[in-house]
Amino acid sequence: MYQQLKDRYISDGEWIQICREDLNICSQTANRYISFYELVSVYPRIVITSLTFETIMYCKAEILEELARDFELSMRFKMPLREVSINAAMNIGGGWPTSEYEPTADDVSTNTNWDAAWEFSDMVLANVDEHN
């Protein structure tokens, strides 16, 4: 779904804006997950290796190069999975920082913007792309 959305709007330069405003995510994060989906749709058995998502994405080019070189390994990774069950246990907790910091009313006001500064990172990446 995201790949189709990206393909539709990338030519108009609206992809970053759609990610930011409609999907509320960073465009680079969306692109990583789209790339992961593309890899897993061709090589589904890569998800049952001991490699983490971060490792797979960091080494994606090397993984694809090795799979292109080793036909037998490639065929083993292309075999469909019979059943996948993903169990996740999340523990989200915590408190205030351990320092002597005491929040003020200004720190927790309704005017505070708690987003992840995606607009800024997208702007920086767009500027880098323009200069290259």
C-alpha positions as CSV (number, residue, x, y, z in Angstrom):
1,M,0.0,0.0,0.0
2,Y,2.7,2.5,1.0
3,Q,4.8,1.6,-2.1
4,Q,1.8,2.4,-4.3
5,L,1.2,5.7,-2.5
6,K,4.9,6.5,-2.8
7,D,5.0,5.7,-6.5
8,R,1.9,7.9,-7.1
9,Y,3.3,11.0,-5.4
10,I,7.1,10.7,-5.7
11,S,7.0,12.2,-9.2
12,D,5.2,15.3,-7.9
13,G,7.6,15.7,-5.0
14,E,4.7,15.3,-2.5
15,W,6.0,12.1,-0.8
16,I,7.7,13.9,2.0
17,Q,4.7,16.1,2.7
18,I,2.3,13.1,2.7
19,C,4.6,11.2,5.1
20,R,4.8,14.2,7.4
21,E,1.2,15.4,7.3
22,D,-1.0,12.3,6.5
23,L,1.0,9.4,7.8
24,N,2.8,11.3,10.6
25,I,6.1,9.5,10.0
26,C,9.5,10.5,8.6
27,S,9.8,9.8,4.9
28,Q,13.1,8.1,5.5
29,T,11.5,5.7,7.9
30,A,8.7,4.9,5.4
31,N,11.3,4.3,2.7
32,R,13.2,1.9,5.0
33,Y,10.0,-0.2,5.6
34,I,9.1,-0.1,1.9
35,S,12.6,-1.4,1.1
36,F,12.3,-4.1,3.7
37,Y,8.9,-5.2,2.3
38,E,10.4,-5.4,-1.2
39,L,13.2,-7.6,0.1
40,V,11.0,-9.8,2.2
41,S,8.5,-10.3,-0.6
42,V,11.2,-11.8,-2.8
43,Y,13.1,-13.6,0.0
44,P,10.5,-14.4,2.7
45,R,12.8,-16.7,4.6
46,I,15.1,-13.8,5.5
47,V,12.7,-12.9,8.4
48,I,13.4,-16.2,10.1
49,T,17.2,-15.7,10.3
50,S,18.9,-14.4,13.4
51,L,19.4,-11.1,11.6
52,T,17.6,-8.1,13.1
53,F,15.7,-5.6,11.0
54,E,18.5,-3.0,11.5
55,T,21.2,-5.5,10.3
56,I,19.2,-6.5,7.3
57,M,18.6,-2.9,6.2
58,Y,22.2,-1.9,7.0
59,C,23.6,-4.8,4.9
60,K,20.8,-4.9,2.3
61,A,23.2,-4.3,-0.7
62,E,25.6,-7.0,0.5
63,I,22.8,-9.4,1.2
64,L,21.4,-9.0,-2.3
65,E,24.9,-9.3,-3.8
66,E,25.5,-12.6,-2.0
67,L,22.1,-13.9,-2.9
68,A,22.7,-13.0,-6.6
69,R,26.1,-14.8,-6.4
70,D,24.9,-18.0,-4.5
71,F,22.0,-19.5,-6.5
72,E,21.3,-22.3,-3.9
73,L,21.1,-19.9,-1.0
74,S,18.9,-17.6,-3.0
75,M,16.5,-20.4,-3.8
76,R,16.4,-21.4,-0.1
77,F,15.5,-17.8,0.9
78,K,12.9,-17.6,-1.8
79,M,10.9,-20.6,-0.5
80,P,7.6,-19.3,1.0
81,L,7.0,-19.6,4.7
82,R,4.2,-21.9,5.8
83,E,3.2,-20.1,8.8
84,V,4.5,-17.1,10.7
85,S,3.7,-16.3,14.2
86,I,5.3,-13.2,15.7
87,N,5.1,-12.7,19.4
88,A,6.3,-9.4,20.9
89,A,6.5,-8.4,24.5
90,M,6.8,-4.6,25.0
91,N,7.5,-3.0,28.3
92,I,7.1,0.7,28.1
93,G,7.7,2.5,31.3
94,G,9.9,4.9,33.0
95,G,9.8,8.2,34.8
96,W,11.4,11.5,34.8
97,P,15.1,11.7,34.1
98,T,17.4,10.8,37.0
99,S,19.0,14.2,37.0
100,E,17.9,17.1,39.3
101,Y,15.6,18.3,36.5
102,E,12.2,19.5,37.7
103,P,9.7,20.3,34.9
104,T,8.0,23.6,34.9
105,A,4.5,24.5,33.7
106,D,6.2,25.8,30.5
107,D,7.8,22.4,29.8
108,V,4.4,20.6,29.7
109,S,2.3,23.3,28.2
110,T,-0.1,22.7,25.3
111,N,2.1,24.8,23.1
112,T,5.0,22.4,23.3
113,N,5.7,20.5,20.1
114,W,6.7,16.9,20.9
115,D,7.1,15.7,17.3
116,A,10.4,14.0,16.3
117,A,11.5,17.0,14.1
118,W,10.7,15.1,10.9
119,E,10.2,18.4,9.1
120,F,13.7,19.4,9.9
121,S,15.3,16.1,8.9
122,D,13.3,16.0,5.7
123,M,14.4,19.5,4.9
124,V,18.1,18.7,5.5
125,L,17.9,15.6,3.4
126,A,16.1,17.5,0.6
127,N,18.9,20.1,0.7
128,V,21.6,17.4,0.5
129,D,19.8,15.8,-2.5
130,E,19.7,19.2,-4.2
131,H,23.4,19.8,-3.8
132,N,24.4,16.4,-5.1
